[in-house]
Amino acid sequence: MGGMSATPVTDAWLVVPLYQEAAVVGDVVAQARATFPHVVCVDDGSADESAERAREAGAVVVRHPLNLGQGAALQTGIDFVLSRTDATYLVTFDADGQHQVTDAVEMVRRAREENLAVVFGSRFLDRRTRPGLLKRIVLKLAVWVTNRSTGLRLTDAHNGLRVIRRDAAEQVELRQDRMAHATEIVAQLGRTGLPWAEHPVHLLYTDYSRAKGQSLLNSVNILVDLVFR
């Protein structure tokens, strides 16, 4: 998960979609809260003890009684931060241990210093992240589709680590299920006309995250959805 920042980040909430991550989410939340004391996990109908593990680690937990998909979980988390907190920023953050807290800290700092409404994480701005060749091809194709459909020029379209300022978050209304929401949120944030940037991040591909992650076939299905819907 990366080293911790010395100064707690108190003006941002982490929004963590959560589904069947009982094995790791406790550690992910505990490590994140050393720097980001405010974490909301949206348990999207998990059948395991994900919600309990997240709560024990100090997260606020909001539960969907049914599995509605990651887009719906993100929207619930965004709505929670906007309606229940006075946070200036929210950070979308994965529950499986791939994201680095240090990257999130740098992205929030950059949003503050450069007056950015959105900072998108990108695993392709440096060489730390090493997806396999097929995954890289699929991700690059997703970038091409997303850039064509949203008008933003991103290098990494399906990266779940993002910093979103409150004024931008208020204009997000996700309706897509599965992973198509990743393009939808880029399009909606782009339409705000607010300033944005990309920031290099390091995604850790562990055996666990690979087993849990999007299969290549599912990734291809997502692209078909995006291109032909």
N, C-alpha and C positions, 0 to 999 in steps of 0.2 A: 504493500500500500504506500510505501515511501515514507520519508521522515516527516516529523511533525513541525509545524510552525510554532514559534515561541509565543506569539500573541494570538489569543482566541479571536476568531472572526465572529463578531456579534451582530453585524448588520445583514447577515445572510442566513437563510435556512437551506439545508440540503433537502431535496425532494427525491425520495428513493422508491421507485416502483418495486414491489416485492411479490414474487410468486415462487413458492417451493424452494426457498433458499435457506432452510433451517440450519443446514450444515455450516454455513459461512456468515450469515447476516449478523450474528452477534458480534463476531470479531470485526466485521466491516464497520458496523455502527460504533462500536467502542473505540476503534482507532480514529474514526472520523471525528467523534465528539471530543477528542483531545484538542482539536483545533476548531471545529464547528460545533459548538454546544447545542445548537438548534437543528434537530433532524426530525423530519416527518417521513415515516414509511407508510406507503399505501399497499396494504396486503390485498392482492387481487384474487381473493377466493382460494388461497392456499389450503391444501388438505393436510399439510404437515404443521410443525410448530414454529413456522417462520415468524408469525406475529408475536408469539410469546418471547422468542429469542430477541427480536428487535426491541420489544418493550423492556426486557430485562437489561439490555445494554443502554437504555436511557432515551430511546426514540419515542416520540409521539406516534401512535399507530392508528391509522384510519383503515377500516376494513370494508371491502366489497364482499357481500354475501356470495356472489357468483363471480366467476372469472370473466372479466369484461375486456381484457387485453391491455397491453402496455400503454397505448394511447389514452385510454380511459383512466388508468392509474395515474399517469402523469397529470391529466387534467384535474383529477380529484386533489392531487397534491398541490398543484398551482392554486386551485380555488381555496384550499385550506390556508395557504400562506397569505393570500390576498385578503381573505375575510377574517382571519383569526390572529394575524400578527401585523406588526408595523415594519417588517423587514424591507430594506431597500432593494435587496437582491435575493433571488433564489437560484440554487444550483441543482440541476438535474444530475443525478449520480446513480450508477448501477449498484445493485446489491451483491454482485457475484465476485467482487474483489479485483476487477480489472482496472478500475479507475484509481488514480493516485491523489491523495489528499493534497499533496504539495502542488500538483497542477491546478487543482481547484482554488487554492489560496492565491497562486500567481494570477489566475484568471480574474478573480474578484478584485485583486489589487490593480490589475490593468484596467478593469472597468471603471474603478474609482478615478485613477490617475488620468485616463484618457477620455473620461466622460462618455463611455460606451454603454449603450443600452443592451447589447448582446455580445457575448464572447463565445464563439463556437470552438470546441476542442477539435484538433486535427491530428491524426496519427501519421499523416503524410508530409508534414512540414519539416520533420527530421527523420533520422533513420533508427530511432530507438525501438519502435514497434515493428515486429517482423511477422506479418500474416503470411500464410502460405500463398503460393502462386495463384491457385484457383480463387481463394478468398480475395486476394488483391485485385484480380480481374473483375470479380463481381462487384467489389466496392468501388472500383474506378468506373464501372458502367453505371452504378447507382449515382455517382457524382455527376456523370454526363446527363443522365435523365433529370436529376434534381436541378441542375443548373439551367437546363433548357426550360423546365416547367416553372421555376421560381424567379429566374432572372438574377439570382445571386451567383457569384463566382466562388464557390467553395472548393476546397481540395478534398474534403471528407464529408460526405453527405449523411452518413449513418453513424455518427459518433454521439453517444448518449451523454457526454459530459459537456454541459453548457451553463453559462452564467447569463441570467435574464434579469434585467432591472424591472422594478415594479411597473413602470409605465408601459413597458413592452409586454410584460406578462398579462396585463389587463386586456390586451388585444388578441390573446391566444384562446382559441376555442376548438379543441381537437375533437374530430369526429371519426377519424380512421382507426380501424382496429389493426391487429397484427403489427408489423413494423412499418407499414405505409405512413404511420403518423410521423415518422422521422422526416419525410419529405414535406408533410403537411405543416409541421411546426416551422420548418425553414421558410416555407412560402408565406405563412402568416406573419412571422417576424420580419421578413423582407418587406412585406406590404406596409409595415408601420412607417417605413422611411426613416427610422431612427438609426443612429450610427452603430456600426458593428465591426468586429474584427475576428480573425481566426488566431488561435494560439496553439503552439505545438504541445501535444500531450503524449504520454507514454502509456499505452494499454498493455497490461500484463496478460498474456494468453497462458493461463495455467491449464493443467489437465482437467481441473474441475470446470473452468469457464468454457473450455472447448466442448466438454460433454454437455454442458447446459445451453450452449450458444446456438445461434441460428445455423441450421444445416445449410450446405451449399444449395441443395435442391430447394429449400424454403426460400433462400435468398433469390434464386432465379424466379421462383413464383412471385415474390414481391416485385421484382422488376417487371414481370409481365403485367401485374396489376397496375403498376405505375404508368407503363407505356400505353396500355390498351384500355384503361378504364375511361 
